[in-house]
Amino acid sequence: MHVVVGTHGQRSFLTAEVRSQLSTYLSAVAKSKGMKLVALGGTENHIHVLLALPSKLSVESAILPLKQSSTTWIRQNFETLRGFSWATGFAAFSISRSQLDSTLLYIQNQEQYHWKKSFQEEYKDFLNYHHLPFNEALLFEE
């Protein structure tokens, strides 16, 4: 499962150091829930996570605990991020084995990818590519 989660209001909270430590933390949380975090990448205002989910676990029941626990963890471990929160929603896309390598490469190269395209453009492109309807006025809350 390829999951995309933005920060609330697309605020630039997630430095490279925060993302590195967040990857370690979320890997442990995922393991405790029966999942495997394969990769985490992103920029200051969002992350992409590649997760292996057990078939008995719904996407929402997998992602919400990761978001909730990481919010608390970030606030407790980074003094300057006491006001951190994730955006309300998230996007999740199933990945076939044939797409695994390209998705992994895409996630690992997020910083370079975003030299050319903003998070908002990328997110809308994903939704359009997967034919998912959305209301642009509600897509990125403040």
N, C-alpha and C positions, 0 to 999 in steps of 0.2 A: 504494500500500500504506500503510495506517494502522498504525503500529507503536507499541506502548506498552511502555515499559521502566521498571521501578522500581529504586530504589536498594536495596542489600542491607539487609534489615531495615527498610525504609521510613524510613531515616534522612534527616534534613533537611540534605542536603549541598548541594543545587543552588539557590543564591541566584539572584536575577535576573541578577546580573553573570556568574556562572558559566554560566547557561543561554544568555546572549547570546553569550559567547565560544565556548561549546560549539557553538552553531548555526553559527558561522563555520567552526570547525574541522571539524565533521562534514560540512558542505557541501563542503569541499575533499576530504575523504577519500572521500565518496560519488562525487564527480566523477572521482577517480582510479580508481574501481572501475567506472565506466561507469553510475553511477546519478545521479539528481538529487534533492537534498534540496529539497523544495518548501516545507516549513514545519516549524518546531520550536516547541513550546510545552510548558508543564508547570508544576510547582510544585517545592517544595523536595525532594520525595521521588520524583518520577517525571517522565518526559518522554513526549510524544506526537510522533511524527515522521511526516510525510507524505513518502513516497519514491516516485519513479518508477523502477521496476526494468526493466532489459532482460529480454526473455523468456528468454534463455539462463541467467539467474541465479536460483537458488533463493532463497527467502526466508531460510532459515538461512544460506546462504553469503553473503548480503548483510548480514544483521544482526550475525552474530558478529564479523566484522572491525571493524565500527563500534563495538561494545561493547568489544572488546579494545583497540583503539587509543585510544579515548577514555578508558578507565580509566587507561592509562599517561600520556596527555596531562594529564588532570585532576590526577593525583598529582604530576606534574612542574611544573605551572604554578600550583598553588594550595597554598601551604605548609600551610595548615590542613586540607587534604584528602588528606594522605599515606596515610590508611587507607581511601580511597574504593574502593568496588566496586559494580557493578551486581548486581541480583538475578540468580539463575541463569537463569531463563527470560525469556520475553517473549511478548506477544500481537501477532499480525499479522492484519489484516483487509483483504481486497481491497476497493477502492472503485471503484464504477462512475462514469463521467463525470457522471451525473446527481446523484451524491452528493458530487462534488468540492467545490463551493462551501460546502455545509453542513459538510463535514468540515474544510475549511480554517478556517472561522469557529469551529468547535468547538475546534480546536487552538489558535488564536490567543487564545481567551478562557478558557483553562484556569484562570487564577487566580480569575476571577470565578465560574466554574462550581464551583470547590471551596470557595466560601463556604458552599454548601449540602450538598455531598456529599463524603465522604472518598474518598481514592484507592482504598481497599479496596472500598468500596461501588460505585464507578465500575467497577472492574475486574471484579467479580462480575457487575454488570449487563451489561457487554459480553459476557462469556462466556455468560450466560443468554440474552441477546438473540440470539446466534449459535448457540444450542443446542449449546454445547460443554461436555461433562461435566468436572467438576473435583472434587477432594477438598479441601474447605476447610481441613482440618488441614494440608495440604501446600502450600497456595497461597502463603502469605506466610511464608517461612522467616526465622528470626532469625539 
